[in-house]
Every structure is written in C-alpha cells, then in structure tokens.
Amino acid sequence: MIDGMSVERKEKRERVKKAKVREKEKMGDKAASVIDKKAIALSIEQGKKQPRVAFYSPFSSILLNYLKNTRPRFSISEEVASIIEAELNRRYPLLSSYIKRALSRRKS
C-alpha cells in the first residue's frame, strides 16, 4: 500500500485519468465536459428502436464466418458486440459511463 491506496488501485486510477485525457483531446475540452442530454435521450430512443449496427467489411465478414463455421455455438453477433463495446468503452470512457447510468435509470 502506498498512501493508504493499493498499487493496483492507483494504477487503475491513472489509466482512467489517461483515458479521460485522450477523450478530451479527441472531443475538445469543452465538448468532453458537457454532454448534451437531449442528444443522449434521442440516441437512447434510436438505439432501442434499432439496436443493430452495420458496416461494410469483407475481411471482417470472412473472419467471423470462418469462426462460425469452425466453432460450435459461435455467435457472430455476440462477438462483434463484445469487441465494439469494449473498444467504445476504452475510447470514450466518460460518454460510456454516462450512457450506462442513463440506461440503468430508465430500467428502474
């Protein structure tokens, strides 16, 4: 323990801090600190009506179909969702956490 905080916890806090800085750099300081609540509400509504995401990528299609053809019970949809969600959480941690909180409040 260092200063009452475990090394692992301190490292995690630093990773989150760096991710937030990267997000601010991508979005611009003002945009990163202000989340448009109307845009979030509209986006949640749209995402619930049409939760599918599509993109054009023959390479991805071939790779995922190979896995589907060679692994029992392999789900392309579950794999793609897992990959995309993990990357979006990594790239946009502030926005991701805000959306997760908004979704959990709407379930209650």
Rosetta blueprint (number, residue, H / E / L):
1 M L
2 I E
3 D L
4 G L
5 M E
6 S L
7 V H
8 E H
9 R H
10 K H
11 E H
12 K H
13 R H
14 E H
15 R H
16 V H
17 K H
18 K H
19 A H
20 K H
21 V H
22 R H
23 E H
24 K H
25 E H
26 K H
27 M H
28 G L
29 D H
30 K H
31 A H
32 A H
33 S H
34 V L
35 I L
36 D L
37 K H
38 K H
39 A H
40 I H
41 A H
42 L H
43 S H
44 I H
45 E H
46 Q H
47 G H
48 K H
49 K H
50 Q L
51 P L
52 R L
53 V L
54 A L
55 F L
56 Y L
57 S L
58 P H
59 F H
60 S H
61 S H
62 I H
63 L H
64 L H
65 N H
66 Y H
67 L H
68 K H
69 N H
70 T H
71 R L
72 P L
73 R L
74 F L
75 S L
76 I H
77 S H
78 E H
79 E H
80 V H
81 A H
82 S H
83 I H
84 I H
85 E H
86 A H
87 E H
88 L H
89 N H
90 R H
91 R H
92 Y L
93 P H
94 L H
95 L H
96 S H
97 S H
98 Y H
99 I H
100 K H
101 R H
102 A H
103 L H
104 S H
105 R H
106 R H
107 K H
108 S L
